[in-house]
Amino acid sequence: MKLTHDQRRAVIITATLRIVQDTGLWAVAHSTVAKRCVVPTSAATVKHYFPTKGDLWRAAVAHDATGKAGREAEELGW
């Protein structure tokens, strides 16, 4: 089954949020997100959807219901 654009994006955001909760925002990178996706995903695919690390961070902050990503972003001066 091929994922839609929105489904793939959701998988990537979910993996990003898992990293934030487990390790912290600083650990979010394209390669680590790709490894945490529940469906096979390459770092290149993550970069297609979120070209920069900042884009991944923004997605984490925007979708994190716990607020942890936002607090860490502030602490990191971002």
N, C-alpha and C positions, 0 to 999 in steps of 0.2 A: 504494500500500500504506500503510495506516495503522499507525503504530507503537503497540505496547502501552505501558502506563504504565511498565513496567520498561525497555523499549527506549528510550523517550524520555528517561528519567532517565539511562540509561547514556550516551546521546549527549551530554547536557548535562555530565555529569561528565567525560567524555573531553575535551570542548572546554575545560572548566575546567582540566584537568590540562595540556593543551597550552599554555595561556596561562601557567600557573605555570612550566613548563619553558622557554618561550621568553622571557618577559618578567619574570615574578615574581608572587608572590601579590598584591602591591599593585595589579596591573593587572586583577585579576579584578573584573568588574562585570557586571550582567545584560546590558547591551547588547553588551559585548565578547564575552561567552560566546555570545550568540545569533548573532553574526557568525561565530564560529569553528565552529559546529555543522556537521556534514557533510550534514545534511538541513535544509531551510528551517525556521527556528525564530525566533520573535519574542522580544523582551525580555519581553513579557507572559507568554509560555509559560515562560520560564526562571523568572520570579517566581512563577508558579503552583507549580512544583516546589520552588523554593528562594526563599521570600518575602523573605529579607534577604541582604545581602552576607555576613554572618556564616554563614548557612546554606551558601552557596557555599563559603566558606573551610573550614568543617567538613567538607564533602564532599571537598574537595581533600585535606585533611590525612588523612582516613580512607582514601582510595583511592590515595594516592601511594606507590608502591612504592619510590621513590627517597629519600623522606624530605625532599626539598627544601621542600615546602609546610609541613611541621611545623617545620623549622628557621627558615624565614622568619616563620612565625606567632610563634615565640618571640622572634625579633629585633624584630618589630613590637610586642611586648608584648601579644600577643593570646592 
